């Protein structure tokens, strides 16, 4: 068990479709102990209590990631529950009110945008700053966030989430340098294939794009369980020298321009 004795926090498990849910299952199977957390409203909508029971009755602490006091409470209580500093933390948090409300990118509601950035991006900085100030990470620990290639390339229906993920990735590099230099902690992001999570499936045109990405990628789309396995490898000691990286876990999509399978897909749809 490659995480035996390791302890951490997992953000964002909503239901079994969630990547964070699958990460929790894999981490438990690999011997880790952890605290689960999500926004209070997400906890009411989701099934996190079932996950906690499966994972050795893991403790659950609600956290509104836009509030400093909630983040501080989460870190303090988690350290108390787990008996000290963390070996790993997963940030799997994202939300766009403009997309939810059907606002066009050219007609953004800036109040909604501020909330999108605060929840989807600034929360990652807030998390790392809280961990830093409380000296809550062990040496050679791993902090990880989930992102998407929409941070680098334009997918029109991905909307303002592309901007949010670009900021998230920047925070990983900027804070990653400081965490590495001062505390020997690594910070990375995983750029995952389009995945039919509750949040991902809400993006307009998701099904069509999922099929396109699957046809373009030499290995096909990576699913949530496979992404979880990659996360576990980045929590483990086998990746101790990997930091400040945006790591593509997308079956080769990010390096492929066109493929015969995409051509066949387009022909079939005609």
PyMOL commands that set and color helices and strands:
alter all, ss='L'
color gray80, all
select helices_A, chain A and resi 19-29+40-45+48-54+68-82+97-100+105-107+110-133+149-151+156-158+161-183+200-202+206-216+224-235+237-239+253-255+260-269
alter helices_A, ss='H'
color red, helices_A
select strands_A, chain A and resi 7-11+33-37+86-91+137-147+186-192+246-249
alter strands_A, ss='S'
color yellow, strands_A
deselect
rebuild
show_as cartoon
